[in-house]
Amino acid sequence: MNSFALLSLYRSLTRHKLYAALNIGGLAVGIAVFLILSLYVRFETSFERWLPGYDGIYLVQTENKGIDSPFTGTYPNTMGGLLEQMKQDFPDIVGTRFNSGSGTVLRDGTAREEDIARVDADFFKVFDLPMVVGDKASALSDPTAIILSRSAARRYFGDVDPVGRTLTLSFDKPATYHVTGVFEDLPRNSDFKVSIIARQGKDFSSWWYHWGSTSLYTYLRFDTPAAARAFEQRMPAFIKRRGTPDMGDKVVEQIGLPLLPLADAHLQPAGKAVAAKKMTIITLGIVGVLTLLIAVVNYVNLATARAGLRAREVAMRKVLGADHGMLVRQFLGEAVMTVALAALAGLILAELGLPLVNAAGGLTLGIPYAVVVPALVILALVIGTLAGIYPALLLARWPASQVLSSARAPGGGRAGTRVREALVVFQFALAITFLVGTTVLVAQTRHIRSTDLGFRREGLLVLRGLSDDSLDKGRRLALVAALRRLPGVEAVTTANSAVGNTDTNNFDNLDVPGKPKPGPSLREIEVGRNFFETYGTRLIAGRVFDDAHPADDAGALAKGSTRNIVINRLAVAKLGYASPQDAIGKTVGGGSQRTIIGVVDQLRFFSPRLPDDPTYYTYYGDLAPYPIVTLRFTGDPRPFKAAVQTLWQKMAPQVPFMADTGNQALAKFYEDDDRATRLFGIGAGLAVLIGCVGLWGLASFNTARRIKEIGIRKTLGASSADIVRLLVGQFLRPVLIANLVAWPLAFVAMRTWLAGFDDRIALSPLYFVGASLLATAIAVLTVLGQSLRASRAAPAWALRHE
C-alpha cells in the first residue's frame, strides 16, 4: 500500500470511529479468546513431547476383556514381573518399569513425603532425561543408587554437591541410598511427577508374577513405529505361553497387552471411565475456534455491509483514473491492515488477560511469541482477504456513471440483506449454544458438589500413613486410641478405603447359590470399628457390624470360616435379590462363605465420573488391613488439623503427616470440570458479547439506510411504537431462527458431556428456553436504542436525510 492508501484508511477509520471500534474491538476479543484457549490446548497436548526421542517410547497397557469386572477395559498398568518375562522371551527388548508414588525421606529425625519412582537399570536407555550432574550410563547401576531432581538436591543438600552423599528412604522399610546424579526438574507438561529416582527391587509377593494383576507402568523403546507394531503382533502368542498357568487356556480371550505411544498417554481414557481431561480439552478447543469464527463472521458482516457506503468513493476514483487492479489492491490492503490492528489489539488483550485466566484455571500459561506472531500474520492475511473481497471485486466493477447517477449508494440489495441475516443467524446460533452449555456446566458442577454422597462431608479428616511399615500393630493401635482422645473428636475409624482415596481397588466374584459361576464382581472394602457410625451411613435393612457377634470379625476367624458381611444397595440388585430385606441372611461364596447381615446406602468415595460400584464390607475389630484413618470432629478444621499434626509428629515422627478434610479429599475430583466451567463461561460470555456487537453494528447500518423509509411511514400515520415494533421485529427474526439451529447443537453436545458422569442432572428444556430468552433479551436491548432513535426522528428531517 502507498501513502495515499494509508491516508484513505486513516480517514475511513476516523470518520466512522464507533464503527471502527466495534469492528476492530470485536475481532480483537475473538482473537484474544482464541489465543488463550489455544495456549491451553497446546499445553495439554504437549505432554512428554519435551523428552528427547519421545516418539520411540511406548507404554504397555493391560486390556481386560470378556470378564465380569469393573476393570474391564484398557488400563496403563501391568503386572510387576512382566518386563522380566518379556526380556526372557525377547532378549533384545529395551524397556524399564516405572513404579511411582509417594515415599518417605528420613532426615534429622523427621519424615518428609516425596514423589519417588523406582525404575530398572536400563531407565536411561528408554528415558533420556537431561542430567545436571552424573553419568547416565552408570547412575543406576548400583541397587542402592538414587538420583535427585535439581530442586530435591537443593532441598536436602543446599549448594553442596550431592553426588556421593547419602539419604535414608523408606519404601517397605528404611534403607540408606547414595546419590549418584542430579537431573533437571521435569517440566509442568509431564505426567512423571518425580523428585527422586531409585532402583526397582524384585518383589517376592505372589501377585508380582501373577497374570491379571496390575501394579506399575512398563515402558518399551523401539526404533520405528513398524517395529512397535511388529512386537505388538507377537503379544498373543507370548500371553498364551506365559499366562496360561494363571488364567487357563483362554487367557488370550481375557487379556491383551496393547502398546500406546507415550505422547498419547496423557489424554488416553482408562477403563470404563470417560476421559474427563480429554473432553475438557476438546470442548475448550472448540470454544476457542468457534469464538474466533464468530468474531470473523461479525467482522466480515460489518465490513461488507459498510462497503456499500463507499460505492461513490470508488466511482470518483475511477473517474479520476484509478483502474480495477489499483482498487482491488487498495481495498484488500485496507482490510488486511485493519485486521492487523485487531490482531495486535487481541495480542495485547491476551497478554493482559492471561494472568486472570491462569488464576481461574490453576494454570501457568505464557505466550510463545515465536509461534504466535507468525500465526497472527497469517490470520490477518486470511481474514483481511475475506473481509476485503467484497469491495475489492464487486464494488470495483460497478460502472462509475451508474453509481453517480443513482439516488442512493448500492448496498447489495435483497441478496446482500439475506447474506447478512444468515451470518447473524450463524453468530447467534453459536452464542446460544454457548449459553446453554455454560448453564448446564454450572448446574452439573454445582450438583456434584452438593449431591448426597451417603455421608456428611463436613467434619471429616482423613489421615494416610498409618499403614507405613515402620509402624507395628501396637503403635498403630496406640495412635488411633490417642486420636480418639483428642478434644473435638466424635468418632474414629479405620478402613483400607476412605473418601477421596483411589489407591485400593479390591474386587471379588461372589458366587450365588443356584446361579452360574463365577458370580458377579463386587468391590471389597475392609473396615474397622465404628466405620458406619463415623460416616453416618444409612442402614436400609438388617444390622451393621458389632463386637457382640464373633462371626462379624474376619480378623478373629479361622481361615475358611463363614464370615458376616454388609453390602450396599447396588450389591442387592447385582447379586439378584428382590429387595434389601430379601438379601438378609443369605450366604454367598467365592474363596470362602459370607453371610449378609445388613444392607446400607451408597458411600460415594470416588470420582463422580466413575459409576458407583456394588460393594461389600468386611469387618476387622482391632484394625483394618492397610488402614486409612477417618475422624469425625466438631469445630474449626484448621486448629483441629494442627492438633492432629502435633500428635502425629510426636507419636510417629518417622512417617510424614498426610491429612485432608473431607472437602479437600473430594476437591481433586472436581478440578478439571471446574476449570472447564470457568474457561467455557469466559469464552461463552465473550462470544455473546461479540455477537451483540455485530448485531448492533448491523442494526446501525440498516437503520441508517432506512431513514427515508421511516420518514415516509410516519408521514402516512405510523406511530413511534409502530416503527419500533417493525425494526425490532425485523432484527429479531435472525435471532429467533438461530434458536432453531442452536437447540439441536446444544442438546447433542451437552448430552455427550453429561454421559461422562454417573451422577448427572437431567437435560431439562428449561436450560434451552432460559438461554434463548436471555439471548433474545440481549438482542432486544442491543437494537432497541437504534430503533427508538430512528422512530423519534421528525418526518421532515428524515425525508431530507441522505
FISE-486107 format. One line per field, with one value per residue (C-alpha): x, y, z. Coordinates in Angstrom, 1 decimal, decimal comma. Example, Ala and Ser with C-alpha at 12.3 -4.5 7.8 and 13.67 -1.06 7.14 Angstrom:
BEGIN
xx: (12,3|13,7)
yy: (-4,5|-1,1)
zz: (7,8|7,1)
END
This chain:
BEGIN
xx: (0,0|1,2|0,9|-2,3|-4,0|-2,8|-4,2|-7,5|-7,6|-6,9|-9,7|-12,1|-11,5|-11,6|-14,7|-16,6|-15,0|-17,7|-17,9|-14,1|-14,1|-16,9|-15,3|-11,7|-12,7|-15,0|-12,4|-9,7|-11,7|-12,3|-8,6|-7,7|-10,1|-8,8|-5,2|-5,7|-7,7|-5,3|-2,4|-4,3|-5,0|-1,4|-0,1|-2,4|-1,4|2,4|2,8|6,1|7,0|9,8|11,6|14,3|13,2|9,6|8,2|10,1|8,7|5,6|3,5|2,5|-1,2|-3,3|-6,6|-9,1|-11,8|-14,6|-14,8|-17,4|-15,3|-15,3|-11,8|-13,0|-11,3|-7,7|-5,5|-2,0|-0,6|0,9|1,9|5,1|7,2|6,0|9,2|11,3|9,3|9,4|13,2|13,4|11,4|12,7|16,3|16,8|13,9|14,8|12,5|12,0|9,4|8,2|6,8|5,7|4,2|4,9|7,8|9,4|12,8|14,1|16,4|17,4|14,7|11,8|10,0|9,2|6,9|8,5|7,5|9,7|9,9|11,5|12,9|15,2|18,9|18,1|15,9|18,1|18,1|14,3|14,0|16,8|16,3|18,6|21,2|22,8|25,4|26,3|26,8|23,6|25,3|26,2|23,9|21,5|23,9|24,1|20,8|21,5|21,9|19,5|19,3|17,6|15,9|17,6|15,0|15,3|19,1|18,9|16,2|18,4|21,9|21,7|24,6|26,8|27,5|25,1|26,9|28,4|26,2|23,5|19,8|17,6|14,5|11,6|9,7|8,9|11,5|14,1|17,4|20,4|21,0|23,8|23,3|24,9|23,4|21,1|18,5|16,8|13,4|10,7|8,5|4,9|3,8|4,7|2,8|6,0|5,8|9,0|11,8|13,8|14,5|15,7|16,2|13,2|13,9|12,4|9,1|8,6|4,8|2,6|1,0|4,3|4,2|0,5|-1,2|-4,2|-2,7|-1,6|0,9|3,2|4,0|6,1|7,7|9,5|11,6|11,5|13,5|10,5|6,7|6,8|9,0|6,5|3,6|5,5|6,2|2,6|1,6|3,7|1,9|-1,0|1,5|3,5|0,4|-0,8|2,7|3,1|-0,4|-2,0|-0,8|-2,6|-5,6|-6,2|-6,2|-8,5|-6,1|-5,9|-9,6|-9,4|-6,3|-4,3|-1,1|-1,6|1,1|0,3|2,7|4,0|2,7|-0,9|-0,8|-1,8|-5,2|-5,9|-9,1|-8,6|-11,1|-14,7|-14,1|-14,7|-11,6|-12,7|-9,5|-9,7|-13,3|-12,3|-9,6|-11,7|-14,5|-12,3|-10,6|-13,9|-15,0|-11,8|-12,3|-16,0|-15,4|-12,8|-15,2|-18,0|-15,6|-14,5|-18,1|-19,0|-16,1|-16,8|-20,5|-19,9|-17,2|-19,3|-22,3|-20,4|-18,6|-21,7|-21,3|-18,0|-19,5|-19,4|-15,8|-15,0|-16,8|-15,0|-11,6|-12,5|-13,4|-10,0|-8,2|-8,0|-8,0|-9,6|-6,3|-5,5|-8,9|-8,6|-5,1|-6,4|-9,4|-7,6|-4,7|-7,1|-8,8|-5,6|-4,2|-7,5|-7,3|-3,6|-4,7|-7,3|-4,7|-2,3|-5,1|-6,1|-2,5|-2,4|-5,8|-4,5|-1,3|-3,4|-6,0|-3,6|-2,8|-6,5|-7,1|-4,1|-5,6|-9,1|-7,8|-4,9|-2,5|0,9|0,4|2,6|2,6|5,3|5,7|7,9|4,8|2,0|3,3|3,6|0,2|-1,4|0,3|-1,3|-4,6|-4,6|-4,0|-6,8|-9,4|-8,4|-8,9|-12,3|-13,4|-11,9|-13,0|-16,5|-15,4|-12,3|-14,0|-17,7|-17,6|-14,6|-16,7|-19,6|-19,8|-19,0|-21,8|-24,4|-23,3|-23,0|-26,4|-28,2|-30,1|-28,5|-25,4|-25,7|-26,0|-26,1|-29,9|-32,1|-29,4|-26,9|-29,5|-30,2|-26,5|-26,0|-29,1|-27,7|-24,4|-26,3|-28,2|-24,9|-23,4|-26,3|-26,8|-23,3|-23,8|-27,0|-25,3|-22,6|-25,2|-26,9|-23,6|-22,5|-25,7|-25,6|-21,9|-22,6|-25,6|-23,7|-20,7|-22,9|-24,9|-21,9|-20,6|-23,9|-25,3|-25,9|-22,8|-24,2|-22,2|-21,7|-18,5|-18,1|-16,4|-14,3|-10,5|-8,7|-5,2|-3,0|0,3|-1,0|-0,1|3,6|5,7|7,7|4,6|3,8|0,3|0,8|1,9|-0,9|-3,5|-1,9|-2,0|-5,7|-6,5|-4,7|-6,6|-9,8|-9,0|-8,4|-10,8|-13,5|-13,3|-16,7|-15,7|-12,6|-12,4|-10,0|-10,5|-8,5|-10,5|-11,8|-13,3|-11,2|-8,9|-8,3|-5,2|-7,0|-9,3|-10,1|-12,9|-14,1|-16,5|-19,1|-20,9|-24,6|-26,2|-28,2|-26,7|-23,8|-20,3|-18,3|-20,7|-20,9|-17,9|-18,2|-15,8|-14,5|-13,8|-12,2|-13,4|-12,5|-14,6|-17,2|-16,8|-20,5|-21,1|-18,2|-19,5|-23,2|-24,1|-27,9|-28,9|-31,6|-32,1|-30,6|-27,7|-24,1|-21,1|-20,5|-18,2|-21,1|-21,2|-18,0|-18,7|-18,5|-14,8|-12,9|-9,6|-10,5|-12,0|-10,1|-9,3|-12,2|-14,8|-18,1|-17,9|-20,5|-20,6|-22,6|-23,5|-24,7|-27,9|-26,3|-25,0|-28,5|-29,5|-26,1|-26,5|-30,0|-32,1|-35,5|-35,1|-32,7|-34,8|-34,6|-30,8|-30,5|-29,3|-28,3|-24,9|-22,8|-19,4|-16,1|-12,9|-14,9|-18,6|-20,1|-23,4|-25,2|-26,2|-27,0|-27,7|-26,5|-26,9|-24,2|-21,0|-19,5|-15,9|-14,6|-14,9|-18,5|-17,4|-17,0|-20,0|-20,8|-19,8|-21,7|-19,8|-19,5|-17,8|-15,7|-15,1|-11,8|-12,4|-9,0|-7,6|-8,5|-5,7|-3,7|-5,5|-6,5|-7,8|-11,0|-12,0|-15,4|-14,8|-16,5|-15,2|-12,9|-10,9|-7,7|-6,8|-8,1|-5,9|-2,9|-3,6|-3,8|-0,5|1,2|0,1|1,1|4,6|5,0|4,0|5,1|7,8|9,2|6,0|5,0|1,8|-0,7|-4,2|-7,1|-10,5|-13,4|-14,0|-10,3|-10,2|-13,1|-11,9|-9,4|-12,2|-13,8|-10,7|-10,9|-14,6|-14,4|-11,6|-13,7|-16,7|-14,8|-13,0|-16,1|-18,1|-15,5|-15,5|-19,3|-19,7|-17,3|-18,9|-22,3|-20,7|-19,1|-22,5|-24,2|-21,5|-22,2|-26,0|-25,6|-23,4|-25,8|-28,8|-27,0|-26,2|-29,7|-31,4|-29,3|-30,2|-33,9|-34,2|-36,3|-38,5|-39,1|-40,0|-42,5|-44,1|-44,5|-45,9|-48,5|-49,6|-47,3|-46,6|-43,2|-44,3|-45,2|-41,7|-40,0|-42,0|-41,2|-37,5|-37,1|-39,2|-37,0|-33,8|-35,1|-36,0|-32,5|-32,1|-35,2|-34,2|-30,8|-32,6|-33,8|-30,3|-28,7|-31,0|-30,1|-26,4|-26,5|-28,5|-26,1|-23,0|-24,4|-25,8|-22,3|-20,6|-23,1|-22,7|-19,3|-20,9|-22,5|-24,5|-25,8|-28,5|-31,4|-31,1|-34,2|-35,9|-35,6|-31,8|-32,7|-35,6|-33,7|-30,7|-33,0|-34,9|-31,6|-30,2|-33,4|-33,4|-29,9|-30,7|-33,7|-31,7|-28,9|-31,2|-33,7|-31,6|-31,2|-34,9|-36,0|-33,7|-34,9|-38,6|-38,3|-36,8|-39,0|-40,5|-39,3|-35,7|-35,9|-37,1|-34,3|-31,7|-29,1)
yy: (0,0|3,5|6,6|7,7|4,4|4,5|8,1|6,8|4,0|6,5|8,8|5,9|4,8|8,3|9,3|6,3|6,0|3,9|1,5|1,1|0,5|-2,2|-3,8|-3,9|-4,5|-7,4|-9,1|-8,4|-10,0|-13,1|-13,3|-13,0|-15,8|-18,0|-17,3|-18,1|-21,3|-22,4|-22,0|-24,2|-26,9|-26,6|-27,2|-30,2|-31,8|-31,3|-33,7|-35,7|-34,1|-32,3|-35,6|-36,5|-39,5|-39,5|-40,8|-44,1|-44,8|-46,9|-47,7|-51,3|-51,4|-54,2|-54,9|-56,8|-58,3|-60,9|-60,8|-59,5|-56,9|-53,1|-53,3|-54,4|-52,1|-50,9|-49,7|-48,2|-50,6|-54,0|-57,0|-56,2|-59,0|-58,5|-56,9|-59,7|-62,3|-60,2|-60,0|-63,7|-64,3|-61,3|-60,7|-57,6|-55,7|-52,3|-51,3|-50,2|-50,3|-47,1|-47,7|-44,2|-43,0|-41,2|-42,3|-41,1|-39,4|-39,7|-36,9|-35,4|-37,4|-36,1|-37,6|-35,9|-37,2|-37,1|-38,2|-41,3|-43,5|-46,9|-48,0|-50,5|-50,1|-49,5|-46,5|-44,0|-46,2|-45,5|-42,1|-39,7|-37,2|-34,2|-34,6|-31,8|-34,0|-37,6|-40,2|-41,7|-45,0|-45,8|-43,6|-46,5|-49,5|-49,9|-51,1|-48,6|-45,6|-42,8|-39,7|-36,5|-33,7|-30,3|-29,0|-32,1|-31,8|-28,2|-29,0|-31,6|-30,5|-26,8|-25,6|-28,6|-31,2|-34,0|-36,8|-39,3|-38,2|-40,4|-40,2|-42,6|-43,6|-45,7|-48,0|-51,3|-50,4|-47,7|-48,1|-45,9|-44,9|-42,9|-40,1|-40,7|-37,9|-34,9|-34,5|-31,3|-30,6|-32,1|-29,5|-29,0|-30,7|-34,1|-36,8|-38,0|-36,2|-37,4|-35,8|-38,9|-42,0|-45,2|-48,8|-51,2|-54,3|-57,7|-58,3|-61,8|-61,5|-63,9|-61,2|-59,9|-62,6|-63,3|-62,7|-60,4|-58,3|-54,7|-52,8|-50,5|-48,9|-50,7|-48,8|-50,1|-48,3|-49,1|-47,7|-47,3|-47,5|-50,5|-52,3|-51,5|-52,8|-56,0|-56,5|-56,0|-58,7|-61,1|-60,5|-63,0|-65,9|-64,5|-64,1|-67,7|-69,0|-67,1|-66,5|-70,0|-71,3|-68,5|-67,8|-71,0|-71,9|-69,0|-66,4|-64,6|-64,1|-62,5|-60,3|-58,3|-56,1|-53,3|-50,6|-46,9|-44,1|-42,1|-38,8|-40,2|-41,4|-38,1|-38,0|-41,7|-42,9|-45,7|-48,5|-47,6|-44,0|-41,2|-39,2|-36,0|-34,2|-35,1|-34,0|-30,7|-30,0|-30,9|-28,7|-25,7|-26,0|-26,0|-22,9|-21,1|-21,9|-21,0|-17,8|-16,7|-17,8|-15,7|-12,7|-13,3|-13,6|-10,4|-8,5|-9,7|-8,9|-5,4|-4,8|-5,9|-4,0|-0,8|-1,3|-0,2|3,2|3,6|3,0|6,7|6,9|4,0|5,8|9,0|7,2|5,6|9,0|10,3|7,5|4,6|1,2|-2,1|-3,5|-0,4|-0,5|-4,2|-3,7|-0,8|-2,5|-5,7|-3,7|-1,7|-4,8|-6,6|-3,5|-3,3|-6,9|-6,5|-3,7|-6,1|-8,9|-6,5|-5,5|-9,1|-10,0|-7,2|-8,3|-11,9|-10,8|-8,7|-11,4|-14,4|-13,8|-13,8|-17,0|-18,7|-17,8|-19,0|-22,3|-23,0|-22,8|-21,2|-20,4|-18,0|-16,6|-18,1|-15,1|-17,1|-19,2|-16,7|-13,7|-15,7|-17,2|-13,8|-12,6|-15,5|-14,8|-11,1|-12,1|-14,7|-12,6|-9,4|-11,1|-12,5|-9,1|-7,1|-9,4|-7,8|-4,2|-5,3|-7,4|-6,3|-2,6|-2,1|-3,5|-1,0|1,4|4,9|6,5|4,2|4,8|8,6|8,9|6,7|8,4|6,1|4,0|0,3|-1,8|-5,3|-5,5|-8,3|-10,8|-8,8|-8,4|-12,2|-13,0|-10,6|-12,1|-15,6|-14,5|-13,1|-16,4|-18,3|-16,0|-16,2|-19,9|-20,5|-17,9|-19,5|-22,9|-21,5|-20,1|-23,5|-25,2|-22,8|-23,1|-26,9|-27,0|-24,7|-26,7|-30,1|-28,9|-27,5|-30,7|-33,0|-30,7|-30,7|-34,2|-36,7|-38,9|-41,1|-39,2|-35,7|-34,2|-31,5|-32,5|-35,3|-35,6|-38,4|-39,5|-41,5|-43,1|-45,4|-48,4|-47,4|-50,5|-48,6|-48,8|-52,1|-53,0|-51,9|-48,4|-48,1|-49,0|-46,6|-43,8|-44,5|-44,5|-41,2|-39,6|-40,8|-38,8|-35,5|-32,7|-32,3|-35,9|-37,6|-40,9|-42,6|-45,5|-47,2|-48,8|-49,7|-47,0|-43,5|-40,5|-39,3|-42,4|-44,3|-46,3|-49,5|-51,3|-54,8|-56,8|-60,3|-62,5|-63,7|-66,9|-67,0|-70,4|-71,7|-69,3|-69,8|-69,4|-67,2|-64,9|-61,1|-58,9|-56,7|-54,2|-55,2|-52,6|-53,8|-51,7|-51,3|-50,4|-47,7|-47,3|-46,8|-44,7|-42,3|-41,8|-41,7|-44,4|-45,0|-48,6|-49,9|-53,5|-55,8|-54,5|-53,3|-54,9|-55,0|-56,9|-58,8|-61,2|-63,2|-64,1|-60,3|-60,1|-61,6|-61,0|-63,3|-66,1|-69,2|-69,4|-70,8|-69,9|-68,3|-64,6|-61,9|-59,1|-55,9|-55,0|-51,7|-51,1|-51,7|-55,1|-56,3|-56,0|-57,2|-60,4|-60,9|-60,3|-58,8|-56,4|-55,4|-57,4|-60,4|-60,4|-60,5|-63,9|-65,2|-66,8|-66,1|-67,6|-67,4|-68,3|-68,5|-68,3|-65,0|-64,3|-61,0|-59,3|-55,8|-53,5|-49,9|-47,0|-46,0|-44,4|-42,4|-42,1|-41,7|-39,5|-38,5|-39,6|-43,2|-45,4|-46,4|-49,9|-52,8|-53,2|-55,5|-54,6|-57,0|-56,2|-56,2|-55,4|-54,2|-52,5|-52,7|-54,0|-51,2|-48,8|-45,2|-43,2|-41,2|-38,9|-37,2|-33,9|-30,7|-27,2|-25,2|-27,6|-25,6|-25,7|-29,3|-30,4|-28,6|-30,5|-33,8|-33,0|-32,2|-35,6|-37,5|-36,0|-36,8|-40,4|-41,3|-38,8|-41,2|-41,1|-37,9|-36,3|-36,6|-35,3|-33,8|-32,8|-34,5|-31,5|-31,3|-35,0|-34,6|-31,4|-33,1|-34,9|-31,6|-29,7|-30,5|-29,8|-26,6|-25,4|-26,3|-24,4|-21,3|-21,2|-22,2|-19,5|-16,8|-17,9|-18,1|-14,6|-13,1|-14,9|-13,4|-10,0|-10,3|-11,4|-8,3|-6,0|-7,4|-7,1|-3,6|-2,6|-4,2|-2,5|0,8|0,3|-0,9|1,8|4,5|3,2|3,2|6,8|8,0|4,9|5,7|9,3|8,2|5,7|8,4|10,8|8,2|7,9|5,3|6,0|5,7|2,4|1,0|1,9|0,4|-2,9|-3,0|-2,5|-4,7|-7,5|-7,5|-7,5|-10,3|-12,6|-14,0|-14,3|-16,4|-18,5|-19,0|-20,8|-23,5|-24,1|-23,8|-26,2|-29,4|-28,5|-27,8|-30,9|-33,2|-31,5|-31,5|-35,0|-36,2|-34,3|-35,4|-39,0|-38,9|-38,6|-41,5|-39,0|-36,3|-33,7|-34,1|-32,2|-30,0|-27,9|-25,0|-24,7|-24,2|-21,9|-19,8|-19,4|-18,4|-15,9|-14,4|-14,2|-12,6|-10,1|-9,2|-8,8|-6,6|-4,3|-4,2|-2,9|-1,1|2,1|2,3|1,7|4,3|6,9|6,3|6,3|9,7|11,5|14,2|13,2|16,4|15,7|12,1|12,9|15,3|12,9|11,4)
zz: (0,0|-0,8|1,4|-0,2|0,5|4,1|4,4|3,0|5,6|8,4|7,2|6,9|10,4|12,0|10,0|11,5|14,9|16,5|13,5|13,6|17,4|17,1|14,1|15,4|19,0|18,3|16,2|18,8|21,6|19,4|18,7|22,4|23,4|20,6|21,6|25,3|24,7|22,0|24,5|27,0|24,3|23,2|26,7|27,4|24,1|24,6|27,5|27,2|23,8|25,5|26,1|23,5|21,5|22,9|19,7|20,2|23,7|24,1|27,2|27,7|28,7|30,2|28,4|30,4|28,2|28,5|32,3|34,7|36,5|36,9|35,5|32,1|29,6|28,9|31,7|31,7|34,4|34,0|36,2|38,2|36,6|33,1|31,8|33,2|31,4|28,2|28,4|28,8|25,7|23,7|24,8|22,6|24,0|25,7|28,5|32,1|34,8|36,4|39,9|41,0|44,2|47,4|49,6|52,8|53,2|56,8|57,7|61,1|62,9|60,8|57,8|54,6|51,8|48,4|44,9|44,4|41,4|41,3|37,9|36,3|35,5|31,8|32,6|30,7|27,6|27,5|29,1|28,1|31,0|30,9|33,6|35,6|37,3|36,9|34,2|32,7|31,8|35,4|37,6|38,4|38,0|41,8|43,5|46,4|44,0|43,7|41,5|42,6|40,8|40,9|43,4|45,6|45,6|46,7|49,3|51,0|50,4|49,6|47,4|48,3|45,6|46,5|44,5|46,9|49,8|51,4|52,1|54,1|52,2|53,4|51,0|52,7|55,4|55,9|53,9|53,1|49,5|48,0|45,4|42,0|39,9|39,6|36,8|35,7|37,2|35,0|33,2|34,0|30,8|32,2|34,0|35,6|38,9|40,5|42,5|43,4|41,2|42,8|41,6|41,5|43,5|43,0|44,8|46,1|46,7|44,9|42,7|41,3|38,6|38,6|35,3|35,6|38,4|37,8|39,9|37,9|34,5|31,9|29,0|25,9|23,3|19,6|16,7|14,4|14,7|12,4|15,0|17,7|15,6|14,9|18,6|19,4|16,9|18,8|22,1|21,8|21,5|24,4|26,5|25,8|26,6|29,8|31,1|30,7|34,1|35,9|33,7|31,8|28,1|27,2|28,5|25,1|25,2|28,7|28,5|26,0|26,0|23,5|23,1|23,4|22,2|25,1|23,6|23,6|27,2|28,9|27,1|26,8|28,5|31,1|31,6|31,7|32,9|30,5|29,9|31,7|30,8|27,2|27,0|28,6|26,1|23,1|24,4|25,1|21,8|20,1|22,1|21,0|17,4|17,3|19,2|16,6|13,9|15,4|15,6|12,0|10,8|12,7|11,2|7,6|8,1|9,2|6,7|3,7|5,0|5,3|2,0|0,1|1,6|-0,3|-3,7|-4,7|-3,5|-5,8|-8,7|-8,1|-8,0|-11,4|-12,8|-11,6|-13,4|-10,9|-12,6|-11,4|-10,2|-8,2|-6,4|-5,7|-4,1|-2,0|-0,6|0,2|1,7|3,9|5,1|5,9|7,8|9,8|10,7|11,6|14,1|15,5|15,8|17,7|20,0|20,5|21,4|24,0|25,4|25,6|27,4|29,9|30,4|30,7|34,4|35,2|33,2|34,9|38,3|37,3|35,8|38,0|35,0|34,2|30,5|28,6|25,1|22,8|20,5|18,1|17,3|17,9|15,8|12,5|13,2|13,6|10,4|8,5|10,3|9,3|5,6|5,6|7,4|5,6|2,3|3,3|4,5|1,6|-1,2|-1,5|-2,1|-3,9|-6,5|-6,6|-5,9|-8,2|-11,1|-10,7|-13,6|-12,3|-14,2|-12,8|-9,2|-9,5|-11,2|-8,6|-5,8|-3,2|-2,9|-3,7|-0,6|-2,0|-2,5|-1,2|-1,7|0,4|3,2|3,3|3,4|6,4|8,1|7,6|9,2|12,2|12,5|12,5|15,1|17,5|17,0|18,3|21,1|22,3|22,1|24,4|26,8|27,1|27,5|30,2|32,1|32,0|33,0|36,0|37,1|36,8|38,7|41,5|41,5|42,0|44,8|46,7|45,8|48,6|48,8|51,5|54,2|55,5|54,0|56,7|59,9|58,4|58,5|56,5|57,6|55,3|56,5|59,3|57,0|56,9|57,5|60,2|62,5|64,0|65,0|68,6|67,7|65,2|67,8|70,3|67,7|66,9|70,6|71,1|68,2|69,8|73,0|71,2|72,1|69,4|68,2|67,9|66,2|64,7|62,3|60,0|56,6|53,5|51,7|52,5|50,9|48,1|48,2|44,9|45,9|46,9|44,4|45,5|43,8|44,3|42,4|44,9|43,8|44,4|45,2|42,3|39,7|37,2|38,4|38,7|40,4|40,0|40,8|43,9|45,4|48,8|51,5|54,7|57,7|61,3|64,4|64,1|60,3|59,5|62,6|61,7|58,2|59,3|56,8|56,4|57,3|54,9|56,3|58,9|61,1|60,9|62,5|66,2|68,6|70,2|67,2|66,8|63,2|62,3|63,0|60,0|61,7|64,6|62,5|61,4|57,7|55,7|58,3|57,3|58,0|58,1|55,6|54,9|51,4|49,8|47,9|44,4|45,5|46,3|42,6|41,4|43,5|42,1|45,3|45,0|47,9|50,7|53,2|50,9|51,0|54,8|56,0|52,5|52,1|49,1|48,3|46,5|48,2|51,5|52,5|53,5|55,2|54,5|57,8|56,6|53,7|53,7|51,3|48,9|50,1|47,1|47,9|44,4|41,3|40,2|36,7|37,8|38,2|41,8|42,5|44,1|47,3|50,3|53,6|55,7|59,4|61,4|65,0|66,0|62,9|59,2|56,9|55,2|57,4|56,5|59,5|59,3|62,1|62,7|64,6|65,5|65,4|63,1|60,8|60,9|64,6|64,8|61,9|63,7|66,9|65,0|63,3|66,6|68,0|64,8|64,8|68,4|68,1|64,6|63,6|61,0|59,0|57,1|58,2|55,3|56,1|54,2|55,2|53,5|51,2|50,3|49,5|47,1|45,6|43,3|41,6|40,6|39,4|35,7|35,4|37,5|35,2|32,1|33,5|34,3|30,9|29,0|30,8|29,9|26,2|26,1|27,6|25,2|22,3|23,2|23,5|20,0|18,6|20,2|18,8|15,3|15,8|17,0|14,1|11,6|13,2|13,0|9,3|8,3|10,3|8,7|5,3|6,1|7,4|4,4|4,6|8,3|7,4|4,8|7,2|9,8|7,3|6,4|10,0|11,6|15,3|17,0|18,6|15,2|13,9|17,0|16,6|12,9|13,3|16,4|14,8|11,7|13,7|16,0|13,1|12,6|16,4|16,7|13,7|15,5|18,3|16,0|14,9|18,4|20,3|18,5|18,6|22,4|23,1|21,4|22,9|26,4|26,3|25,2|28,1|30,7|29,7|31,4|34,8|36,7|38,8|36,4|36,1|33,7|30,5|31,2|28,5|30,9|30,1|26,4|27,0|29,5|27,2|24,3|26,4|27,6|24,1|22,9|25,7|25,0|21,3|22,0|24,3|21,6|18,8|20,9|21,2|17,4|16,8|19,4|17,9|14,4|15,5|17,2|14,1|12,7|9,3|7,6|8,8|7,8|4,3|3,7|5,2|2,9)
END
